[in-house]
Each structure stands twice: as structure tokens, then as C-alpha cells.
Amino acid sequence: MRFFFYGTLQAGNSNPAIAAIHRRLIAEGSACISGQIVAVPDNDGWFPALIPGEGEVHG
């Protein structure tokens, strides 16, 4: 199974929960996917969401 992380879920983030997840995975390197990132409002401000669209998102 493969995962694509972008934004705050990428390796190297200072969040301890994200670091714990990445310790259990084997990194395959950088990747790109078609789409765009939009800001979804939440209680802490906003959350980035990947949606279909023109453009390229790096992860």
C-alpha cells in the first residue's frame, strides 16, 4: 500500500504524531499528483484538502 503525504503530514514535520507514523513507513521519495489544495475551515483556522483540479501538488 502506498501513501501520498502533502502539507503538514510530510516527513520532517515537528508534530510527534506524524513523526510516529513516518517511523513505521518506508519512504520512496518525492512525488506529485494532479489536483489542487484548498483551505477547509476548522476550529484551529483551516485544514488543507486535496481536490481534483488543474495543477500539481508536491508531496
N, C-alpha and C positions, 0 to 999 in steps of 0.2 A: 504494500500500500504506500502511496506517495502523498505527501502533504505539500502545500504551497503556502508559505507564510509571507505576509506583507505588513508594513507598518510596525506597530508595537509588538507583534508576535514574532518578528525576526530574531534570529540568534544575536546575542550581544546586548539585548535589552537588559536593563537593570532590574526588571521585575523578577523576584525569586521564583514565582510560579512558572513563568515562561522558561527560565533557566533550567528548572527541574524537568520540564517537558523535553527540551532540546538535549539534555544529557541522555535521554532514552532513545534518541533518533540517530541515524547515520546521515550526515549531511552529504548531499550530492552536488551542492554548489548553487550558484545563482540561476534564476530563471525569469522568464517574462510570460505574461498571459494577456490576451486581448481583453479589454474592458476599461472601466474607469472606477475611481474611488469617489464615493460621495460621503458627506457627513450626515450621520443619523443622530439626532439629538438624544441625549440621555441625562440622567441626574448629575453626572460629572462634567457635562459640557457637550461632548459629541463622541461618536464611535465611528471609525472608518469602515465602510462597507464596499465590497467589490461587486459591481453590477455589470451586465453586458453593455457594451457600447464601443464607440470608436476610441482608440487609444491603446496604450500599452502600460501595464502595471508591472513593476520590477519587484522581485521578491527573493 
